[in-house]
Amino acid sequence: MRILLTGASGFIGQHLLQALLAEGHHVVCAVRKPKESSDPRLSYVHADFANDTDKSVWLARLSKVEAVINTVGIFRASGRQTFERLHVLAPRALFAACAESDDVRMVIQLSALGADAQADTRYHLSKKAADDYLASLPLRAYIVQPSLVYGKEGASAAVFKTLASMPLSVRFGSAPQLVQPVHVDDVVAAIVALLRHRLPLAPGSTAMRVPLVGPEALPFSDYLARLRSALGIPGRQWVLPLPGPLARLLAKAGRWLPGALLDEDALRMLDRGNTGDAAVITHLLGRAPAPIAAFITDPRAERTLAKLGWLLPTLRWSIVAVWIATAIVSFGLYPVEASYALLARTGIPPALQPLMLYGAASFDLLLGLGIAFLPRRRWLWLAQLGLIGFYTVVIAFKLPEFLLHPYGPLTKNLPMLAAIWLLYELEE
């Protein structure tokens, strides 16, 4: 079968692409950055859901395409990557083109549990709008609705494993917050099975909503506990319950924090729950979906990565605190005349001492702020290694009392250098 796959560069899309090729299908990947392929069964076409909201654009891409699978989705809007464009306008244009095509026989839409009549978040409402439009067309369609999808290299799975590995977790509010995690391999296998088996539709209907869930529904805090156990981390994780009003206040603040996982919509979706009937996926797979205990395949490696997920940021922010505190102290908390005296002993003439003192303090402050807020920091770690190494050598020769001081103000640079080198090596 010749299949048009959108979102092929995404998490689920990448897994699905490999599964489709393994099944012998010919796949046309609609992506923003097409590339050459040496596989005759694989080709790429340029497509941008932020712009391709006209039916005619998609019709030109559907020549000899028998099935279309749409996996494009975002959890948060950014710039032109809006829910309206990516979840509603572009999918509707694609589905309308499929209905007019002489070749397309089936569409599979990757939606989400919760995109139904009770939807009340922008994410769910936008998914529902595309789902409902697809279901209204005279075209066989399967609207797959997964719960939380786990995959070893998935971004959300990495976050959840990090949360599970911490000594303390937080429970936001008192709602049950039920989830039914499903492994990405089972999601992909179920979608491939839909192409093969084509589940019967209800009389008079052209579309079917298919929940893709794991075998067990459980509270989100229990999901973290199961991941913790599968990672091989001994001991129980302490859970700090936050009252509902405080949880909602923190969620509201999360809207303004870059990279924050929790915002008001995320909390509402978590409170609502994310569960469904596992009978359909069990039928498609010919077996029960994988349990959470089977999600972790390499406990030692995954445990290490999970812990680094919170230990590295802790280390980074401690170094931010060191640079900013050093700058504040140098700006005047430490007697300025005493600072000038130290500079004089290193050979700095009086006329340059204010420039050196306040220039170095300003540079320390900029280093701290840069580590805190710059998205690309690897060059900053190298700059710090050079700066601290230079300070250490100069002070060791010019002010040897700090080298021999019982509090070790200079020798403490050694673990600081080691920590910075660790961050340089491990930070992406």
Order of alpha helices (4+ residues) and beta strands (2+ residues): beta-alpha-beta-beta-alpha-beta-alpha-beta-alpha-beta-beta-alpha-beta-beta-beta-alpha-beta-beta-alpha-beta-alpha-alpha-alpha-alpha-alpha-alpha-alpha-alpha-alpha
